[in-house]
Amino acid sequence: MKGGKPRSVIERLARDDVLARATAGQRRDLGLDERDLAAALASRDLQLQYQPIVDIRSGSCRRVEALLRWRHKRHGQILPGEFLHLASPSLLQAIDLWVINAALHQRLAWREEGEQLGVCVNLTRHDIAQLEEIVGALRGVERGAVTFEIRAADLKSLGIDAQFAPLRLAATGAGVTLDDVTPDDAPTRAVAATIDEIKIARSLVKRAAGGQRARSDVRSLVEFARTHRLGVIAVGVEDKATYDLVASLGCDMAQGYWVSRPLVPDRLRPARRWAAGLAFTGVLAFGTQVAAGKVAASGGRAIELPLAQGGLFSSACCLDVAVASDASRLSAAAKLEQVQARTGLPFTSSATARADLFVESSLGADFARTLTSKVDGDIASLEQEFGRTLESRPSIYVFATRSNFALGLQQAFGVRGPDAGVLAAANGGIALTRQNAIVVNLQNVNAKDLAVVRHELTHTMVHQVIGADGSIPTWLHEGIATTQERRGTDDELASARNASTALSVLSAGSATLEDLQPAEQWIQRNAALGGQAYTVSAEAVRLLEERVSHQGLLRILDGVGRGESFGAAFAVEAGESLGEFERAFPARLAADQGSARVVQAPHVDGVRWSIAGFTPGKPVTISIDGAQYKLKFDVVADQNGMYEAVFGATAPKGEYTLRATSPVADAAATIRT
């Protein structure tokens, strides 16, 4: 396909497919009965086709849904609506077991070919009656390989006894989806606790494309799912407009003929390269990757992200996830074998003097060497900063993509699937303190400087200082880690930019330090601030260290480690309460950064200069004067009261005076090229 044609061609094919499906779905009098259907099952005339389910944020194929078809010699392909009514309950149960086994067999075949696709299978109310047979079919199947869909109406009509089914299936490692959900049969709180995601009914998605009330119903279901940490799939996405709509309403995944028609297994590989505005990557991409994208979709208002509550997070990227008692004592070889077995991904391992490293093999040997040379230096520097050594060797795992990172968090480290998806979208790394592990999401960070490693190592060190039961505000945890991450790399220009950015956020009333205290709300707050919560927190730590010194900050952390409350330890060292510091922070930062100034840093073409402390959005006159060179022009300060540029590419080498003037501020500096 070339040029701008593929999209229109594909949309036309999708519409044709929808029309063909609607025509075929009309029940025809085919003159068939139950004996014909039983014979078809015995003679293998039943087959499965597989329809991709895609992650709306990344466009990657999460898994495929197995759909039953009857290949009839005389009537051609027959859809389930035309023949399942012929079956008795016993025949239905036999067909359903055949579907489950055939889907699992196909998934195994794909896995042997290197394809990491999950399969999704529908369960009828008759299947719930033979739950133990289904559980038996799952023996030996790895966790997360299969997801079962149960219709909301079936679960509701079967009553409270049916609620055992999702729990029993989840215990095998299978995912559970509630299918065909509308506001009338939304799951109860008890049911929501037993499932992983909901599928919004096709009929509701169709109405949402043309009616405001239906759109509100979809949005309310999405908000319900967020509250209960559930993923959301929109079914019946038949055109681009519907795809864009369900994305804007906050759905995580999409399924329908515009995404892809159901395909036979040997067509799936080319389908994953099919250009429908989506990139089928062939990896397991968790559909709960929300965060900043969902904030944008919500028009900038705050949203609730489906993160676990009640103590999972020590800070925004520091997780307190339980681990088996002997896991921390595994050898490096055993850890390598474990992460490969649980994720199905190849890794290489290496050991430095201070840490064990596990790098996804696709990243190559050069990357592994770069990481190896960096880690020991970061650990040595942190130990000097904190005046103590790490008590045990950390294990550092690096995943190449967000989807692999989410897969690793869930399968190798025990993070719940929806939480893993959110973290994959929002984080560049996670420190798993109980497991003494750091997990890096390379797709979200700068792979050249790998500053995220120092950031997560800092979380590990802080957690060691304050102890497993110690608690400090998230802004402090993240501010210390961000400060350490930037230490040695921030020049005067970057420091001025960070301070001005933080001051702009605080001046606009977008956030306060109190807003950034709760760990479970950090990702939501950071997304709403465009990623600047880290910068605000780092500036708070900078001012705190100016007030109590770096050693004073360490004494506060030591006090928490000895069992003191953070508030008491803070008050002793700072001479004021935590609340007083948090309330005074905006004014103190304004006083610290309020005067207009010019800052500069070396650049390959001369000098990169920046003005700061001017009125946001207002004009500033710039004049540059040298012995044989004069320049004057007007600029407009950005939203942070800054403007920056590079000088020296065309001017003679020498000394210049750069002056910035406005009706309310004036600043000057000498620059040399």
C-alpha positions as CSV (number, residue, x, y, z in Angstrom):
1,M,0.0,0.0,0.0
2,K,1.3,3.5,-0.9
3,G,0.5,7.1,-0.1
4,G,-2.7,8.0,1.6
5,K,-4.9,5.2,0.2
6,P,-4.5,2.4,2.8
7,R,-6.7,3.9,5.4
8,S,-9.7,4.4,3.0
9,V,-9.2,1.0,1.5
10,I,-9.2,-0.7,4.9
11,E,-12.3,1.3,6.1
12,R,-14.1,0.2,3.0
13,L,-13.2,-3.4,3.5
14,A,-14.3,-3.1,7.2
15,R,-17.7,-1.8,6.1
16,D,-18.0,-4.6,3.6
17,D,-17.1,-7.1,6.3
18,V,-19.7,-5.7,8.6
19,L,-22.4,-5.9,5.9
20,A,-21.4,-9.5,5.1
21,R,-21.4,-10.5,8.7
22,A,-24.8,-8.9,9.3
23,T,-26.2,-10.8,6.3
24,A,-24.6,-14.1,7.4
25,G,-25.8,-13.6,10.9
26,Q,-29.5,-13.8,9.9
27,R,-30.7,-17.2,10.9
28,R,-31.3,-19.3,7.8
29,D,-33.3,-22.4,7.5
30,L,-30.5,-24.8,6.6
31,G,-32.3,-28.0,7.2
32,L,-29.8,-29.1,9.8
33,D,-30.4,-30.8,13.2
34,E,-28.4,-31.8,16.3
35,R,-27.2,-35.0,14.6
36,D,-25.6,-33.0,11.9
37,L,-23.9,-30.8,14.5
38,A,-22.7,-33.7,16.5
39,A,-21.2,-35.2,13.3
40,A,-19.5,-32.0,12.5
41,L,-17.8,-32.0,15.9
42,A,-16.7,-35.6,15.4
43,S,-15.4,-35.0,11.9
44,R,-13.6,-31.8,12.8
45,D,-15.8,-29.6,10.6
46,L,-15.9,-27.1,13.4
47,Q,-13.1,-24.6,13.4
48,L,-11.9,-21.6,15.3
49,Q,-11.1,-18.2,13.9
50,Y,-9.3,-15.6,16.0
51,Q,-10.1,-11.9,16.2
52,P,-7.4,-9.5,17.5
53,I,-7.9,-7.3,20.6
54,V,-5.7,-4.3,20.5
55,D,-4.4,-1.8,23.1
56,I,-5.7,1.6,22.1
57,R,-2.7,3.5,23.5
58,S,0.0,1.5,21.8
59,G,-1.9,-0.2,19.0
60,S,-0.2,-3.5,19.9
61,C,-2.1,-6.8,19.8
62,R,-2.9,-7.9,23.3
63,R,-4.5,-11.2,22.6
64,V,-7.0,-12.8,20.2
65,E,-10.6,-14.1,20.9
66,A,-11.4,-17.6,19.7
67,L,-14.6,-17.6,17.7
68,L,-16.4,-20.7,16.6
69,R,-17.3,-21.5,13.0
70,W,-18.8,-24.5,11.2
71,R,-17.4,-25.2,7.8
72,H,-20.2,-27.0,6.0
73,K,-19.7,-28.7,2.6
74,R,-23.0,-27.4,1.2
75,H,-23.7,-24.2,3.1
76,G,-20.1,-22.9,3.5
77,Q,-19.3,-21.0,6.7
78,I,-22.0,-21.1,9.3
79,L,-21.9,-18.7,12.3
80,P,-22.7,-19.8,15.8
81,G,-26.1,-18.0,15.9
82,E,-27.2,-20.3,13.1
83,F,-26.4,-23.6,14.7
84,L,-25.8,-23.5,18.4
85,H,-29.6,-23.5,19.0
86,L,-29.6,-27.0,17.6
87,A,-27.5,-28.4,20.4
88,S,-28.7,-30.0,23.6
89,P,-27.0,-29.0,26.8
90,S,-24.8,-32.0,26.8
91,L,-23.7,-31.4,23.2
92,L,-23.1,-27.7,24.0
93,Q,-20.8,-28.7,26.9
94,A,-18.9,-31.0,24.5
95,I,-18.5,-28.2,22.0
96,D,-17.4,-25.8,24.6
97,L,-14.7,-28.1,25.9
98,W,-13.5,-28.7,22.3
99,V,-13.2,-24.9,21.8
100,I,-11.1,-24.5,25.0
101,N,-8.8,-27.3,24.1
102,A,-8.4,-26.2,20.5
103,A,-7.6,-22.6,21.5
104,L,-5.0,-23.8,24.0
105,H,-3.5,-26.1,21.4
106,Q,-3.3,-23.2,18.9
107,R,-1.7,-20.9,21.4
108,L,1.0,-23.5,22.2
109,A,1.6,-23.8,18.4
110,W,2.1,-20.0,18.2
111,R,4.4,-20.0,21.2
112,E,6.6,-22.6,19.5
113,E,6.8,-20.3,16.5
114,G,7.9,-17.4,18.8
115,E,4.5,-15.6,18.9
116,Q,3.5,-14.4,22.4
117,L,-0.3,-14.2,21.9
118,G,-2.8,-14.8,24.6
119,V,-6.2,-16.4,23.7
120,C,-9.6,-15.5,24.9
121,V,-12.4,-18.0,25.1
122,N,-16.1,-17.5,25.8
123,L,-17.8,-19.5,28.5
124,T,-21.6,-20.1,28.4
125,R,-23.8,-20.7,31.4
126,H,-23.5,-24.4,30.6
127,D,-19.7,-24.3,31.0
128,I,-20.1,-23.0,34.6
129,A,-21.8,-26.3,35.4
130,Q,-18.6,-28.2,34.2
131,L,-16.1,-25.9,35.8
132,E,-13.8,-28.7,37.1
133,E,-13.4,-30.1,33.6
134,I,-12.3,-26.7,32.4
135,V,-9.9,-26.3,35.2
136,G,-8.5,-29.7,34.3
137,A,-7.9,-28.5,30.8
138,L,-5.8,-25.7,32.1
139,R,-3.2,-27.8,34.0
140,G,0.3,-27.0,32.7
141,V,-0.8,-23.8,31.0
142,E,1.3,-20.8,32.1
143,R,-0.3,-18.0,34.0
144,G,-2.0,-15.3,31.8
145,A,-2.0,-17.5,28.7
146,V,-5.8,-17.7,28.5
147,T,-8.7,-15.4,29.4
148,F,-12.2,-16.5,29.9
149,E,-15.2,-14.4,29.1
150,I,-18.5,-14.8,31.0
151,R,-21.5,-12.9,29.9
152,A,-22.8,-10.4,32.5
153,A,-26.4,-11.6,32.0
154,D,-25.4,-15.2,32.6
155,L,-23.5,-14.4,35.8
156,K,-26.4,-12.4,37.0
157,S,-29.1,-14.9,36.2
158,L,-27.2,-17.8,37.8
159,G,-27.1,-16.0,41.1
160,I,-24.5,-15.9,43.9
161,D,-23.3,-19.5,43.3
162,A,-21.9,-18.4,39.9
163,Q,-19.6,-15.9,41.6
164,F,-17.5,-18.9,42.5
165,A,-16.6,-19.4,38.9
166,P,-14.4,-16.3,38.4
167,L,-12.5,-17.1,41.6
168,R,-12.0,-20.7,40.6
169,L,-10.7,-19.7,37.1
170,A,-8.5,-17.0,38.5
171,A,-6.9,-19.5,40.9
172,T,-5.6,-21.4,37.8
173,G,-3.8,-18.3,36.5
174,A,-6.4,-17.5,33.9
175,G,-7.8,-14.0,33.3
176,V,-11.5,-13.4,33.7
177,T,-13.5,-10.9,31.6
178,L,-17.2,-9.9,32.2
179,D,-18.6,-9.7,28.7
180,D,-21.6,-7.8,27.2
181,V,-21.7,-5.2,30.0
182,T,-24.3,-2.4,30.1
183,P,-25.2,-0.1,33.0
184,D,-28.1,-2.3,33.8
185,D,-25.9,-5.4,34.5
186,A,-22.7,-3.7,35.7
187,P,-20.9,-6.0,38.2
188,T,-21.4,-5.6,41.9
189,R,-18.5,-4.7,44.0
190,A,-18.2,-8.4,45.0
191,V,-18.1,-9.5,41.4
192,A,-15.7,-6.8,40.4
193,A,-13.2,-8.1,42.9
194,T,-13.1,-11.4,41.2
195,I,-12.6,-10.3,37.5
196,D,-9.8,-8.5,35.6
197,E,-11.7,-6.5,33.0
198,I,-15.1,-5.7,31.5
199,K,-16.2,-5.7,27.8
200,I,-18.7,-3.0,27.0
201,A,-21.6,-4.4,25.1
202,R,-21.6,-4.0,21.3
203,S,-25.1,-2.5,21.3
204,L,-24.0,0.2,23.8
205,V,-20.8,1.1,21.8
206,K,-23.0,1.4,18.6
207,R,-25.4,3.7,20.4
208,A,-22.6,5.8,21.8
209,A,-21.5,6.7,18.3
210,G,-24.7,8.6,17.8
211,G,-26.1,9.5,21.2
212,Q,-24.9,11.6,24.2
213,R,-26.8,9.4,26.7
214,A,-25.1,6.3,25.5
215,R,-21.7,8.0,25.6
216,S,-22.4,9.0,29.2
217,D,-23.2,5.3,30.0
218,V,-19.9,4.2,28.5
219,R,-18.0,6.9,30.5
220,S,-19.7,5.8,33.7
221,L,-18.7,2.2,33.0
222,V,-15.1,3.3,32.4
223,E,-15.1,5.2,35.7
224,F,-16.6,2.2,37.5
225,A,-13.8,0.1,36.1
226,R,-11.1,2.6,37.1
227,T,-12.5,2.5,40.7
228,H,-12.2,-1.2,40.8
229,R,-8.9,-1.5,38.9
230,L,-10.4,-3.2,35.9
231,G,-9.4,-3.0,32.2
232,V,-12.1,-1.9,29.7
233,I,-12.6,-3.4,26.2
234,A,-14.9,-1.7,23.6
235,V,-16.5,-4.3,21.4
236,G,-18.0,-3.6,18.0
237,V,-15.5,-1.0,16.8
238,E,-16.6,-0.9,13.1
239,D,-15.1,2.3,11.9
240,K,-12.4,5.0,12.6
241,A,-14.9,7.4,14.2
242,T,-16.0,4.7,16.8
243,Y,-12.4,3.8,17.5
244,D,-11.6,7.5,18.2
245,L,-14.7,7.8,20.3
246,V,-14.0,4.9,22.6
247,A,-10.4,6.0,23.0
248,S,-11.6,9.5,24.1
249,L,-14.1,7.9,26.5
250,G,-11.2,6.1,28.3
251,C,-11.5,2.6,27.0
252,D,-8.2,0.6,27.1
253,M,-8.7,-1.9,24.3
254,A,-10.7,-2.2,21.1
255,Q,-12.1,-5.2,19.2
256,G,-14.2,-5.1,16.0
257,Y,-14.1,-5.3,12.3
258,W,-12.4,-1.9,11.8
259,V,-9.5,-3.3,13.9
260,S,-9.5,-6.7,12.2
261,R,-12.0,-9.3,11.1
262,P,-11.7,-12.8,12.6
263,L,-8.8,-14.6,11.0
264,V,-7.8,-18.2,10.6
265,P,-4.5,-19.0,12.4
266,D,-2.2,-18.9,9.3
267,R,-3.5,-15.4,8.5
268,L,-2.7,-13.9,11.9
269,R,1.0,-13.3,11.2
270,P,0.3,-11.1,8.1
271,A,-2.6,-9.5,9.9
272,R,-0.2,-8.3,12.6
273,R,1.5,-6.2,9.9
274,W,-1.9,-5.0,8.6
275,A,-2.0,-1.2,8.4
276,A,-5.3,-0.1,9.9
277,G,-3.7,2.8,11.7
278,L,-2.6,0.2,14.3
279,A,0.8,-1.5,14.8
280,F,0.4,-5.2,15.6
281,T,3.6,-5.9,17.4
282,G,3.2,-9.5,18.3
283,V,3.9,-9.0,22.0
284,L,1.6,-9.1,25.0
285,A,0.6,-5.5,25.6
286,F,-1.5,-5.0,28.7
287,G,-4.5,-3.0,28.0
288,T,-4.6,-0.9,31.1
289,Q,-1.9,1.5,30.0
290,V,-3.6,4.7,30.8
291,A,-2.0,7.6,32.8
292,A,-1.1,10.7,30.8
293,G,-3.0,9.7,27.7
294,K,-6.2,9.3,29.7
295,V,-5.7,12.7,31.3
296,A,-5.5,14.2,27.8
297,A,-8.6,12.3,26.8
298,S,-10.5,13.7,29.8
299,G,-9.8,17.3,28.8
300,G,-7.1,17.8,31.4
301,R,-9.3,17.1,34.5
302,A,-8.0,14.8,37.2
303,I,-9.0,11.1,36.8
304,E,-8.8,8.1,39.0
305,L,-6.2,5.6,37.8
306,P,-6.7,1.9,38.7
307,L,-3.7,1.6,41.0
308,A,-3.9,-0.7,44.0
309,Q,-4.7,1.0,47.3
310,G,-3.7,0.4,50.8
311,G,0.1,0.3,51.0
312,L,1.3,-1.2,47.7
313,F,3.4,1.9,47.0
314,S,6.1,3.2,49.3
315,S,6.4,6.0,46.7
316,A,5.4,6.5,43.2
317,C,8.0,4.1,41.8
318,C,8.8,2.1,44.9
319,L,6.6,-0.9,45.4
320,D,6.1,-3.0,48.5
321,V,5.2,-6.3,46.8
322,A,5.5,-9.5,48.9
323,V,7.9,-12.2,47.8
324,A,8.4,-15.8,48.6
325,S,10.8,-16.1,51.6
326,D,13.6,-17.8,49.6
327,A,13.4,-15.6,46.5
328,S,16.0,-13.1,47.7
329,R,18.5,-15.9,48.3
330,L,18.4,-17.3,44.8
331,S,21.6,-17.3,42.9
332,A,22.1,-15.1,39.8
333,A,21.7,-18.2,37.6
334,A,18.5,-19.2,39.3
335,K,17.1,-15.6,38.9
336,L,18.0,-15.7,35.2
337,E,16.2,-19.0,34.7
338,Q,13.2,-17.7,36.7
339,V,12.7,-14.5,34.8
340,Q,13.0,-16.3,31.5
341,A,10.7,-19.1,32.4
342,R,8.0,-16.7,33.8
343,T,8.1,-14.2,30.9
344,G,9.1,-16.3,28.0
345,L,11.7,-13.7,27.1
346,P,15.4,-14.3,26.5
347,F,17.8,-12.5,28.9
348,T,21.5,-12.2,29.3
349,S,23.0,-11.8,32.8
350,S,26.2,-10.3,34.2
351,A,27.6,-9.5,37.6
352,T,29.3,-6.3,38.6
353,A,31.2,-5.8,41.9
354,R,28.0,-4.5,43.5
355,A,24.9,-5.8,41.6
356,D,23.5,-8.6,39.4
357,L,22.2,-7.4,36.0
358,F,19.6,-9.1,33.8
359,V,19.1,-7.5,30.3
360,E,16.6,-8.5,27.7
361,S,18.7,-10.1,25.0
362,S,17.2,-8.0,22.2
363,L,19.0,-5.0,23.6
364,G,22.4,-6.4,22.6
365,A,25.8,-6.7,24.1
366,D,26.8,-3.1,23.8
367,F,23.9,-1.9,25.9
368,A,24.6,-4.6,28.5
369,R,28.3,-3.3,28.7
370,T,27.1,0.3,29.1
371,L,24.8,-0.7,31.9
372,T,27.5,-2.7,33.6
373,S,30.0,0.2,33.6
374,K,27.3,2.6,35.0
375,V,25.8,0.6,37.8
376,D,28.9,0.3,40.1
377,G,29.6,4.0,39.7
378,D,26.1,5.0,40.7
379,I,26.1,2.7,43.7
380,A,29.5,4.0,44.9
381,S,28.3,7.6,44.5
382,L,25.1,7.0,46.4
383,E,26.8,5.2,49.2
384,Q,29.1,8.2,49.6
385,E,26.1,10.6,49.5
386,F,24.2,8.7,52.2
387,G,27.2,7.7,54.3
388,R,26.4,4.0,54.3
389,T,26.6,0.9,52.0
390,L,23.7,-1.0,50.5
391,E,23.1,-4.0,52.7
392,S,22.7,-6.5,49.8
393,R,23.4,-6.7,46.1
394,P,20.4,-5.3,44.1
395,S,19.2,-7.3,41.0
396,I,18.5,-4.9,38.1
397,Y,16.2,-6.1,35.3
398,V,15.9,-4.2,32.0
399,F,13.0,-4.7,29.7
400,A,13.1,-3.4,26.1
401,T,9.4,-2.3,25.8
402,R,6.4,-1.2,27.9
403,S,4.6,-4.4,27.1
404,N,7.5,-6.6,28.2
405,F,7.9,-4.5,31.3
406,A,4.3,-5.0,32.2
407,L,4.5,-8.7,31.5
408,G,7.6,-8.9,33.7
409,L,6.0,-7.0,36.6
410,Q,3.0,-9.3,36.5
411,Q,4.6,-12.7,35.8
412,A,8.0,-12.4,37.4
413,F,7.4,-10.0,40.3
414,G,3.7,-10.5,41.3
415,V,2.3,-7.1,40.4
416,R,-1.4,-7.3,39.6
417,G,-2.1,-7.1,35.8
418,P,-4.0,-3.8,35.8
419,D,-1.4,-2.1,38.0
420,A,1.4,-3.4,35.9
421,G,-0.2,-1.9,32.8
422,V,-0.6,1.5,34.4
423,L,3.0,1.5,35.6
424,A,4.2,0.5,32.1
425,A,2.6,3.5,30.6
426,A,3.8,6.0,33.3
427,N,7.1,4.8,34.7
428,G,10.6,4.4,33.5
429,G,11.5,2.1,36.4
430,I,10.3,0.5,39.6
431,A,12.2,-0.3,42.8
432,L,10.7,-3.5,44.3
433,T,12.1,-3.0,47.8
434,R,11.1,-6.4,49.4
435,Q,12.5,-8.3,46.4
436,N,15.7,-6.1,46.3
437,A,15.0,-5.7,42.6
438,I,15.0,-2.7,40.2
439,V,13.0,-3.2,37.0
440,V,13.6,-0.7,34.1
441,N,11.2,0.1,31.3
442,L,13.6,1.2,28.6
443,Q,10.9,2.4,26.2
444,N,10.1,5.2,28.7
445,V,13.6,6.5,29.4
446,N,16.7,7.9,27.8
447,A,18.6,4.7,27.0
448,K,21.9,6.7,26.5
449,D,22.3,8.1,30.0
450,L,20.2,5.5,32.0
451,A,19.7,8.1,34.8
452,V,16.6,6.0,35.8
453,V,19.0,3.4,37.3
454,R,20.4,6.0,39.8
455,H,16.8,7.2,40.5
456,E,15.6,3.7,41.5
457,L,18.8,2.9,43.4
458,T,18.1,6.0,45.4
459,H,14.7,4.7,46.3
460,T,16.3,1.4,47.4
461,M,18.8,3.3,49.6
462,V,16.1,5.6,51.1
463,H,13.9,2.6,51.9
464,Q,16.9,0.9,53.6
465,V,17.5,4.0,55.7
466,I,13.9,4.5,56.9
467,G,13.2,0.7,57.2
468,A,10.4,-1.5,56.0
469,D,7.9,0.2,58.3
470,G,9.1,3.7,57.8
471,S,6.9,6.2,55.9
472,I,7.8,9.6,54.4
473,P,5.8,11.9,52.0
474,T,6.0,10.8,48.4
475,W,7.2,14.2,47.3
476,L,10.2,13.7,49.5
477,H,10.9,10.1,48.3
478,E,10.6,11.2,44.7
479,G,12.3,14.5,45.2
480,I,15.4,12.9,46.7
481,A,15.5,10.3,43.9
482,T,15.1,13.0,41.2
483,T,17.8,15.1,42.8
484,Q,20.2,12.2,42.9
485,E,19.3,11.3,39.3
486,R,20.1,14.8,38.1
487,R,23.2,15.3,40.3
488,G,26.3,15.9,38.2
489,T,24.2,16.4,35.0
490,D,22.2,19.6,35.7
491,D,24.1,22.8,34.7
492,E,23.1,26.3,35.7
493,L,20.7,26.6,32.8
494,A,18.9,23.3,33.6
495,S,18.7,24.3,37.2
496,A,17.1,27.6,36.3
497,R,14.6,25.8,34.0
498,N,13.7,23.4,36.7
499,A,13.1,26.1,39.3
500,S,11.0,28.2,36.9
501,T,9.0,25.2,35.9
502,A,8.2,24.3,39.5
503,L,7.3,28.0,40.3
504,S,5.0,28.1,37.3
505,V,3.1,25.0,38.4
506,L,2.8,26.3,42.0
507,S,1.8,29.8,40.9
508,A,-1.0,28.4,38.6
509,G,-2.4,26.6,41.6
510,S,-2.1,23.3,39.7
511,A,-0.6,21.5,42.7
512,T,0.8,21.8,46.2
513,L,3.2,19.6,48.1
514,E,0.2,18.3,50.1
515,D,-1.3,17.1,46.8
516,L,1.9,15.1,46.2
517,Q,2.0,13.4,49.5
518,P,-0.1,10.2,48.9
519,A,1.8,7.5,47.0
520,E,-1.3,5.9,45.5
521,Q,-2.2,9.2,43.8
522,W,1.2,10.1,42.4
523,I,0.8,8.9,38.8
524,Q,-2.5,10.6,38.5
525,R,-1.1,13.9,39.8
526,N,2.1,13.7,37.8
527,A,0.0,13.0,34.6
528,A,-2.2,16.0,35.3
529,L,0.9,18.2,35.7
530,G,2.4,17.0,32.4
531,G,5.2,15.0,34.2
532,Q,6.4,18.0,36.3
533,A,5.6,16.5,39.7
534,Y,9.2,15.2,39.8
535,T,10.5,18.7,39.2
536,V,8.3,20.3,41.9
537,S,9.4,17.6,44.4
538,A,13.1,18.0,43.5
539,E,12.8,21.8,44.1
540,A,11.2,21.2,47.5
541,V,14.1,18.9,48.4
542,R,16.6,21.5,47.2
543,L,15.0,24.2,49.4
544,L,14.8,21.8,52.3
545,E,18.5,20.9,52.1
546,E,19.3,24.6,51.9
547,R,17.4,25.0,55.2
548,V,18.6,22.0,57.1
549,S,21.7,20.9,55.0
550,H,22.2,17.5,53.3
551,Q,23.3,16.0,56.5
552,G,20.2,17.4,58.3
553,L,18.0,15.7,55.7
554,L,19.9,12.4,56.3
555,R,19.3,12.8,60.1
556,I,15.5,13.2,59.4
557,L,15.6,9.9,57.5
558,D,17.7,8.2,60.2
559,G,15.1,9.3,62.8
560,V,12.3,7.6,60.8
561,G,14.5,4.5,60.6
562,R,14.8,4.5,64.4
563,G,11.0,4.5,64.7
564,E,10.2,8.2,65.0
565,S,7.3,9.6,63.0
566,F,8.4,11.6,60.0
567,G,6.6,14.7,61.3
568,A,8.5,14.6,64.6
569,A,11.9,14.0,63.0
570,F,11.3,16.8,60.5
571,A,10.2,19.3,63.2
572,V,13.3,18.6,65.3
573,E,15.7,19.3,62.4
574,A,13.8,22.0,60.5
575,G,12.5,24.0,63.5
576,E,9.0,24.0,62.0
577,S,6.2,21.5,61.3
578,L,5.9,19.6,58.0
579,G,2.7,21.4,57.3
580,E,4.3,24.8,57.8
581,F,7.1,23.9,55.3
582,E,4.6,22.6,52.8
583,R,2.4,25.7,53.0
584,A,5.4,28.1,52.8
585,F,7.1,26.3,49.9
586,P,5.5,28.3,47.0
587,A,6.4,31.6,48.6
588,R,9.9,30.5,49.5
589,L,10.5,29.2,45.9
590,A,9.1,32.5,44.5
591,A,11.5,34.5,46.8
592,D,14.4,32.2,45.7
593,Q,13.6,32.6,42.0
594,G,11.7,35.8,41.8
595,S,14.4,38.1,40.5
596,A,14.9,38.3,36.7
597,R,18.2,36.7,35.6
598,V,20.2,35.5,32.7
599,V,21.9,32.1,32.9
600,Q,24.2,30.4,30.4
601,A,25.9,27.1,29.5
602,P,28.5,26.1,26.9
603,H,27.2,25.0,23.5
604,V,28.8,23.6,20.4
605,D,27.9,26.8,18.6
606,G,29.0,29.1,21.4
607,V,26.7,29.8,24.4
608,R,23.2,28.6,25.2
609,W,21.6,31.4,27.2
610,S,18.3,31.7,28.9
611,I,16.3,34.4,30.7
612,A,14.2,33.5,33.7
613,G,12.0,35.4,36.2
614,F,10.0,37.4,33.6
615,T,6.2,37.6,33.2
616,P,4.9,34.6,31.4
617,G,3.5,35.3,27.9
618,K,4.8,38.9,27.9
619,P,7.4,40.5,25.5
620,V,11.0,41.0,26.5
621,T,13.6,43.0,24.6
622,I,17.0,41.3,24.1
623,S,20.1,43.3,23.3
624,I,23.6,41.7,22.7
625,D,26.5,44.2,22.5
626,G,30.1,43.5,21.7
627,A,33.1,45.4,20.4
628,Q,32.2,44.8,16.8
629,Y,28.8,43.3,17.0
630,K,25.4,44.6,18.1
631,L,22.0,42.9,18.0
632,K,18.5,43.8,19.3
633,F,15.2,41.9,19.0
634,D,12.0,41.1,20.9
635,V,10.9,37.7,22.3
636,V,8.0,36.5,24.3
637,A,8.6,34.7,27.6
638,D,7.1,31.2,27.8
639,Q,4.6,29.9,30.3
640,N,7.4,29.6,32.9
641,G,8.6,33.2,32.3
642,M,11.6,31.9,30.4
643,Y,13.2,32.1,26.9
644,E,16.3,30.5,25.7
645,A,18.5,30.5,22.5
646,V,22.0,29.9,21.3
647,F,24.5,32.7,20.5
648,G,27.9,32.6,18.8
649,A,27.5,30.6,15.6
650,T,28.0,33.7,13.4
651,A,29.3,36.4,15.7
652,P,33.1,36.9,16.2
653,K,34.6,35.3,19.2
654,G,34.9,37.6,22.2
655,E,33.0,39.0,25.1
656,Y,29.4,40.3,24.9
657,T,26.9,41.9,27.2
658,L,23.4,40.3,27.0
659,R,20.6,42.4,28.5
660,A,16.9,41.4,28.8
661,T,14.4,44.2,29.6
662,S,10.7,44.4,30.1
663,P,8.4,46.9,31.8
664,V,8.6,45.1,35.1
665,A,12.1,43.3,35.1
666,D,15.6,43.7,33.9
667,A,18.6,41.4,33.8
668,A,22.1,41.3,32.3
669,A,25.1,39.0,32.0
670,T,28.5,38.8,30.3
671,I,28.8,35.9,27.9
672,R,32.0,34.8,26.1
673,T,32.2,32.8,22.9
